[in-house]
Amino acid sequence: MILKLNKIHFIYFVILAFWAGQSFAFGDPMVENTWREGKVFSPGKFFPETTKNFQSDNRFPVVLYFHGCSGISDVNDIPWAKLLSSNGYLVIMPDSFARLNKKVECDSRKYTKPSGLDGWLRIDEVIFSLKKVTELGWSNGTIYLMGHSQGAWALSRLSVEGVSGVVLSSLASCEIGINISKSIRVLRIGYSNDPWNKISPTVCDSHMIHENLQMKIIEGMEHETYKSNQFRKNVLDFFNFTKN
């Protein structure tokens, strides 16, 4: 599994790490908590387990799922995990709020977004989770990434190689484009009038330049993608395309 940051992102990453006193994927105990206290949805099991307690001799196609800025959602993230696990995927959902003293920085009433530092902490979680799932050997060789809202933003910032595909659900900060390696298949799903997106869909779409990008945008003023039957089908079709 290979992850790369371009030069500008790397410098910004180091500056933020120094400013925040965080080690960013180089031994930070708080990022390990986000992994250990995360949820695991295993095929054939109705209730999730915590990552620290999960054990299995089986190997699965894995989906690493990264929630939005307000935490794991019962109306969007949990249903996605249950749908995917019922279709044979091991879904691992790190919990960003397992970090000590982490608070919700975004406001769902006013649609205000969290700080840049909070977003870069999420990138740290992606890096650490990819490393752990590879080390533990739970995957059968197929690993997908899926992120919703801020989780999608974190995925869009990394040049990831060696994964089978990436799903960006309700990517609200789309004006910075997609940094994912051009060799990786990417599916972006979302609504035409997402209230979290402060710029027009036309301007947003102009930044979505990626050779292997599929765009599935439907009409509606909504943010939670699980509510759409079409999106559920789109995601399952996308994952099943290369499922082992």
N, C-alpha and C positions, 0 to 999 in steps of 0.2 A: 504494500500500500504506500503510495507516494503522495505527499502533499507539498505544495509549493506556494510561496507568497511572492508577488512581484516586489521589486526593490522599494517602491514607495510604500506599499502595505507593510513590508518588513520593518522599515524605519519607524513608521507610525506605531507598529506593534511594540517595538522596543521602547519607544518613548512612553507609551501608555503603561507598559509593564513597570518601568522605573517610577513613574508618577504614582501608580496605584499600589506599589509595593507587592505586586503579584509576580509570580515566576512564569506564568503563561506556558503551560505544557512542559515545563522543565522541573517538575516536582512539587507544584503547588498543591497542598493538601486539600484545598477547597474544591479544585477541579476534580480531584479523585472522589470527593463526596457526591458530586453531581452524578458520577457513574455508579457508585456503590448504592446510592439511595434511589436510583432510577427504577422504572417499572419494566418487567419482562413479560410479554404476552406470548405464550408458547402454544403451538398448534395442538389441539386436543384438550386444552385446559381452559376453563371458563374464567377463573380468577387469575390476576397477574401475581407475580412474585417480585421481590426486590432483586436487583442485579446481584447484590452481595450473597443472597441465599440461593440463587439459581444454579442448578447442576443438571447436566444432561450428557449422556453418552452418544446422543444422536447429533447429526450435523444438518443444518437447515439453510435454506436461502434466508438471508438476514436483511431486515430493514432497520436501519438506525433512524429514529424519528426524533426531531427536535422541535419542541413546542414554541409558542409565541411568547411575547414579553410579559404576559400576566400569569404564566404558568401552565401546567397541564390542564386542559379544558375537558370537562365532562361531556360537553355537547359537540366537540369537534375532534379533539386528539384521541380520547379514549375510544370513541366509535371507530375512528380510522384504524387504531391498533387492533381492535376486535375483528374488524372486517378482514384485515390483512392476515392475522393469525389464523382465522377460520379458513383461509385459502392457502395455508401451508407455510406461511412465513413466520420466522421468529422475529418479533418486533421488540426492539430495545429502545426505551424512551428515557434518556438521562433527564434528571430533574434539576434545572438551573437553580431552584430555590433551596437546594440542599447546601448551598454556600452559606457560611455563617454570616448573619446580619444582612443578607440580601433582601431588598425590599422591591415591591412593584413600583416601577418608575413610569409606566405608561398609564394613561387615563382613558378608559373605554367610553366615557361619557363625552369627552371633548376630543377624542382621537389624537391625543398628544403622544409622541413617540419617546422612548427612553433615550438616555445619553449615549454618545458614541462609545464611551468606556464600557457601558453595559453590553453593547453589541459585540465588542471585541472579547469580552469575557465568554460570550457564546461561541465565538470562533475557537477559543481555547478548549471548550467542551467537545466540539466536533473533532479536533485534532486528537484529544485524549481518548475519546470513544472509539475512533477508528483504530488507534494503536491497541487498545484493550481487546476489542472484539477479534482482532487478528491474532493476538497473543494467545487468547483463551481457546481458539480453535472451535468455536460454536458454529462457524460458517461452513457450508459445503463448497465454498469457493465463490458463491454469489453474494455480493453485498450491495444493497441499495441504500441511498440516502434520501430522506424526505424531511422537509422542514416546512413549518407553517409560520407565516408572518415574519417575526424577528428570526425564527429558526431558519426560514427560507433565505433571509438576508445573509445570515452567517454562512450558509452553504454556498451562496452565490459569490462570496468573497474569496473562496479557496480554489486554487487550481489543483483539483483532486484527480489522481490517476489510479487505475486499478480497481475501480468500482464499476458495477454494471449499469448504473443509471442514477439520475438525481431528479427528484420531484420537488418543485418550488410551488408551494401552496400559498396563494395570496401574498405574493412578494410585493410589499407596499413601497419599499424604497428602491424603485427600479431604475431611477435616473442614473445610477452609477454602473448599470450594466451587469453582465455576468462574466466572472473571471474563471469559471470552471473550464477545465481542459477541453479543447475543441473535439477531442476524440471520444468524449463521454456523451451519451445520450441524455438529454435534459427535457423534462416535461414541465411546462409552466401552466398552472391552472388558476383561475381567478375570475372575478366579476368585473364588468365594465365600469361600474360606479362604486368600487370599494371605498367606503368612507374613510379608511385609513390612508388612502392614496391621495396626496395633496396636489398632484399634477394630473393633467388630462391623460386618458388612455392612449391618445395618439402620440403625445410626447413620450410617454412611458415606453410604448412599443418601439419607438425609434432607437432606443438604447438596447433593445433585446437582440443583439447581434451575436449569434452562436451557430456554428455550422450544423450541429445536431440538435437544434432546439425545436420542440413541438409546442405550439401555443394553443391552449384551449380556454378561450375567454367567452363567457356567456353574459347575457344581459342581466342586470340586477344590482341593487344597492345592498350588498351583502359582503361578509368577510369569511364566514365559516364554510369551507368548501365541502365538508361532509354532507351538508344538507342537499347537495345536488346529486341526483341519480346519475346524471351524465358524467360528473367528475369521478364518481366511484367507479364507473365502468372504464373511464379513461385511464385511471391509475392502475386498475387491475390488468387491463390490456397492456399497458406500458411495462409493468413488472413481469408479466407472464411471457413477454416476448423473448426474454433471455433466461428465464428461470430454469435452473438445473433440476 
